[in-house]
Amino acid sequence: MQTEFIIVSEYCHKCHIEPSFIELLEEGGLINIHTEGKHHYLLVSELPAIERYSRLYYDLSINMEGIDVIHHLLERIESMQQEINTLRKELLIYRR
């Protein structure tokens, strides 16, 4: 399976966001930037998260600290939902 990348500057130009915003996301540990030579790349698989972060930042004026909190809360919710689904499946086994 091949990993797909997009150049940061091209993505920023296309989506009308500042490259410094991408740097802030990386500094905050929310995304990874891959560097090869003079070019910086984003994983295509991370683009939905970057789009979500940019909407929070630009459209809702949420600062980076707030975005980090939201990110961790969403991860926790997803983890809890998975745990609930697992427990429901186990409960079905015991009900039989």
N, C-alpha and C positions, 0 to 999 in steps of 0.2 A: 504494500500500500504506500503510495507516494504522498508526502506531506506537501500541501499547497501553501504558498506564501503570496503576499501582496506587498508592494513597496509602500512604506509609510507615507512618503510625500505624495504619491499618486492617490492613495486612499483619502488623505486629508484634503487634497484638492477636489476630488470627486464629491466628498461628503460635506465640504465647506466647514471643516473643523481645523483648529490650529494644531500644528505638530507638537507644540508645547503641552497640549492637553494629553496627547498620546504618551509623552514623556512622564507626565504626572501620574497617569495610570500605571506605567511601569514602575515608577518610584514607589507607588503605593502597593505594589505587589499584585495588582489586579489583572495585569496582562504580562506577556513576555514579548520583548522585541529581540529579534535575531539580527545580528550584524554580520555582514560579509563584505569586506572591503569598505567602501565608502557608503554602501547602501544599508538601510535599516528595513527590516521586513516584519510583517505581522502574519501570524497564522490565520488562514482563512476561517478555520474553525472557531477563532475567537471573535470574529466580526459581529455576530449577534450580541455578544456581551458588550463590545465596544459601542455599538449603536445604542444599547440600553443606557450605558454610562453617559454617552453624549447627550441623550435626551434629558437625563436627570440634570446634567451640568448646564446645558445651554437653554433648554426649554423651561425647566423648573427652578433654575438658579440654585441647585444644591451643590455645596462645596465638596471638595475631595474627601474630607472627613465624613461627611454625611453619606457620600457614595460608598465609602468603605463600610460603614455601619449597615447600610441597606444591603450590600453584597453579602455580608456575613449573616444577616438575618434571613435573607432568601436561601442561602445555603443551609442554614439550620432548619428552616421550614421544609425544604426538600428532603433533608435527612429524616425529619420526623414523619413526613408523609410516607417515605419508604418503610420506616419502622412500623407505622400503622398498618400498611398493606401486608407486611410480613406477619404481624400479629393476627390480622384478620384471617389470613390463610391458615395459620396454626389453629385458630379457634374453630374454623370449619372442620378441621381434622378431628378435633375433640367432640364436636357436636354429632358426629356420625355414629 
